[in-house]
Amino acid sequence: MNKIFAIGDIHGCFNQLQKLIKNLAIDQQCDTLVFIGDYIDRGSSVKEVVDYVIGLRSDFKNIVCLMGNHEQMLLNYLVGIDEKMYLYNGGTATLLSYGISCSSIPQTRKAAIPPSHLLFFQSLLPYYETKDYIFVHAGLIPGLSLGEQTVHDLLWVRQEFIYSEHDFGKLVIFGHTPFRSPLIRPNKIGIDTGAVSGGRLTCVELPAVIIHQV
């Protein structure tokens, strides 16, 4: 049976990401590698993380890269939207990684991002669905079908989803909300374990539900 490996929020933790990938026994032709979003911000090696993930797209036949709320905030910041909100949420680390000044104008900001990186951010998916799973950055609003969910909810929802026992029809794999250890419930698995704040970077291997961490 083909496996799925889903990796939680990275936030610029390049060394942990490299180590985790090397530790995983992934069949690059048959298995699927899913990134749950939040590659950037807060950590010190944002540019390196994005370069690395882009490179993995050439190595793995089946790789899925989801949008996180931090990537959406960056795209907004690059065009001058919600600037203070982005900086408040750890965006300064990303600006430093790309050599962008906080006082720069939007046109200068965008020009500082390598074209391949900008294309990467713009290509990120709001969710990924298989026969048995829904992969999403933050979660789902209980009671709404997948088609009824807004992108904002997929990237930002928290308590309403976390504490819900709602049956979403498929097991939901998500990040966004950090836990000290992976949250494993009948209807959801949370794999953000706070790598950037002293925790570990987590991957869940499916369908066996095996947890890999560094």
N, C-alpha and C positions, 0 to 999 in steps of 0.2 A: 504493500500500500504506500502511495506517495505521501510524504509528510509536509506539514506546514510549520515553518519557524517564524514566530512573530516577535519582534524586538520592540521594547518599550522606549520611553522618552530618553533621548541621548544628551541633548543640551550641551553640545560642544565637548563631550567627554571622549575624545578621540582614542586615547590609549585603551580605555575600557572597551570601546567598540571593536578595535582591532583584535584585542585579546579574545573577546567573546566570539567573533566570527571564526577565528582560528580554532577555537575549542569545539565548534559545532560540526558534527558529522553530516554535512548537507550534501546531498546528491545534486550537483549543479545543473543537471539536465532534467531531473524528474521532480525534485522537491520544490516547494515555493517558499521564498523568503519575503516576509512582510514587515515593513517599517511602519510603526503606528503614528509617526509624526513627532514634531518638536526635535528637530536635528540641531537647532540653533539656540542662541541666547544663553546668558548666565555663565556657561563654561568658557574656557580660554582658547579652545581649538576649533572654533566654528567652521572656518574655511577648510580646515583639514578634514573635518567630518563630512562636509558636503562633497569635497573632492573624492573622498573614499567611497561614499555611497554611489556617486555617479560612476566611478570605476567598477563597482560591483554589478552595475547594470550590464556591463560588457561580459562579465564572468558567469552570471546566472541566467539561465533561460527563462525562469519564472520569478520575477521580482516585482513587488508591488510597493510603491512609496505613497503613503497617505499624507495629507495635509494636517498640520497641527495648528493650534491657535497662534503659536509664535510665528510660523511662516506667513500666516494671513496678516498678522500685525506688521511684519516686516514689509510685505508687499504694499500695505497701506502707508507705512512710514515713507517708503521710497517715493510716493507721489504726494506726500504732505498731509496725509490723513491720520488723525489720532496720534500725533507725534509724542505727546507727553505720556500717553498710556503705554506706548511701546517702550519708551525709556524706563518707565517705572517698573515694567515687567522683565527687565534684564536685557533689553536691547543694546545697551552700551557695549556689552561684550562682543556682540556681533559687529557693531560699527568699528570697534578697535581691530577686530580680526580682518576686516576688509579695508582698513585705513580710511574710514569715513569720519569726518568731524561732525559733532553734534550741531554745529552752527552752519553746516553746509546747506545749500538749497536743494530741492528735490532733483533737479536735473543732474547735479554733481553727484548726489548719492547713487542714483541709478547707474551712472556711468562707471562708478567704482566697482560694481558687481560684475564679475566675469560673465560674458554672455551665456556660457554653459550652465553657470549657477543660476542665473536669472531664469533661464528656460526650465531648469529643474524645479525651482520654486513654483513657476507658473503651471507646471505639468502635474503637480501633486493632486491625488484623488481625494474626494470627501469621504469615501468609504469603499470597502471591498467586500463582496459577498460571494460565498461558496454554497454548496449544498447544505452544509452543516453549520456554517459560521458567518457572523457579520463582524468585520474588523472596522473599527472606527476610532478616531482619536479620543474623544471625550465620553461618548455614550449616546443614548437615544432617549427621547421623551416617551414615557410609558403611555400606551394607548393609541399611539400614532403609528401608521404603517411606515415602512422605510421611505416610500415615496413622498410621504407627508412631512418628513423631518426637514427642517431648514438647515442650511450649512452652518449657520451660527450655533444652532443647538448641537450639531454633530461635533463642533470644535470647542464648545464652552460648557455644556451642561455638566452639572456636578451632583449635588445632593439628591435632586429629584430622580436621577438615574441610579446613583450609588445605593440608595436605601430602598429601591423598588424591588419587589419580588415578582414583578410582572414577567410573564412568559413572552419573550420577544419572537418566539417561533424558532429561533436558532441561538446558539451560544454566542454571546457578544464578547469580543476580545477588545480591550480598550486600554488607554493610557491616561494622561492628563492629570489625574488625581494621584499624588504619590502616597504609597503605603510602605510601611517598614518591611513587609514581606508581601508577595503576590496575594491579591484578593481572589480567592477561588470560591465561587458560589454556583448553585445549579444553573443560573441564567446568565452568568457573566464571569469573566476572568480579567482582573486588573493587573497590568504588568509595568506600571510606572513605580519603581522602587527608589526614586530619589538619587539617581547616580550622581547628579551635579551637587548635591547637598550632603555628601558623605555616605550615601547609600550604595546600592549595587545596581549595575545595569543588568536587566532581566530579559530573558527570552523564554517563551513557552513553546514547546514542541508538541504539535498536535498530529494525530488524535489522542496520543497517549497521555497528554497533559504532564509532560516532563518539564521541570523548571531548570533552566541553565542560567547561571549568574557569574559575574566577575566583579 
